[in-house]
């Protein structure tokens, strides 16, 4: 293929494999390959070549020559694979790393094109791989990732480095999905200052701009363009093959058949999308806007422990502290938010010492057993503390409210200002915006600090393993030296829900901490709590 010919590359089985461990069903693969051939796709990137051996991953994580030879590969398309530069650089001789990945020369392999995905800091060292691959007859592409926030001088330096190596195509990727068509054109211009070979683009759809950015790149002289079926790919996904196929056919003035592609979309990829949930949404949009790695969003949306408030709080934390590189440790820190140790000014003992406390959770048990709960409160007069804006029980029977999640607080500000009960919250570490929104509210400032695996109950503050409001509420009852804690509306979750294990660990840590109060669930619960029926009390 000449450099001036538009090359349409589909990388669904490679980029989409992050959702199913590269373990695609054979029938789907057969239908997909037929659809690619009919839709005018020039190159199919079948998957990865990888040296990683830990855990189970399907055949498309390795796409060996033996495996590919067993597939009915269309004669009309070129077959490609991708290698992550992180597996090549920093290990000494690159040829020694490449040789087990490519045991045969190109003429004896189903693979013609090898693309290497590089972060900027890996690029110059990884470029050495191009010499070895070219000697073995392969065409070579390099994908530069996370280039959108680089300066003109940095991008031009990368282009200058690439010009010294025998690459067939140099790609740039909008890894964070943060680019717009104008910026896309500008990066093309910067790369063209020193790189005069074929240019390619790989876009992400955080802002819903993947197709527009791809088309902008083509209008500015880029001749290789990536897409995936239904945009299947990490996080918000990519430009969609079914849309780019229409644009490519229009530019080529060459009609194609989209019928096999639309069938495979309906039969195979839409059901997978419903299960796995790729595609842009407001969370990915914010991540793209703030340059946050989309894997943070993907991980949170796939984990039921993360509520909408959690996701937004993490995004805000990463916006301030930086989130261009994904890290599970950073994700956990961001979720729990409270990383600054500050004391409070209010002592729960003023209200709770030697008193029975009833905590009102947010589960459906409160509404279902409302009459019995209200009857108990009227007869026994416990101190009633409601989590957040729980409002199923008559307002005059609720003494206090407790809330600690900053994003949930922001969302509930109007409700809290209208509710009559004092609000227990870690006031000293809230943002100025939150303090302004809650101005005029009767605030009881009880401090909060998050430290993994730790429960500590101080007079005016606590240390918790998580910033979950239930943990905060339990710490308040312990710090206040309540006589016991009745828990209503803590229904729990299904056995396979990750929140079940999280709550199990939380309750176990709490009950084993000196000063913890006796807990008693009075409505049905799946949590590992002592239970007594509200009707028997």
Buried (B, 14 or more C-beta within 10 A) or exposed (E): BEEEEBBBBBBBBBBBBBBBEBEBEEEBBEBBBBBBBBBBBBBBBBBBBBBEEEEEBBBBBBBBBEBBEEBEBBEEBBBBBBBBBBBBBEEEEBBEBBEEBBEEEBEEBBBBBBBBBBBBEBBBBBBBBBBBBBEBBBBBBBBBBBBBEBEEEEBBBBBEBBBEBEBBBBBBBBBBBBBBBEBBBBBBBBBBBBBEEBBBBBBBBBBBBBBBBBBBBBEBBBBBBBBBBBBBBBBBBBBBBBBBBBBBBEEEEEEBBBEBBEEBBEEBBEEBBEEBBBBBBEBBBBBBBBBBBBBBBBBBBEBBBBBEBBBBBBBBBBBEEEBBEBEEEBBEBBBBBBEEEBBBEBBBBEBBEEBBBBBBBBBEBBEBBBEBBBBBBEEEEBBBBBBBBBBBBEEEBBBBBBBBBBBBBBBBBEEBEEBEBBBBBBBBBBEEEBEEBBEEBEBBBBBBBBBEEEBBBBBBBBBBBBBBBBBBBBBBBBBBBBBBBBBBBBBBBEEEBEBBEBBBEBBEBBBEBEBBBEBBBBBBBBBEBEEEEBEEE
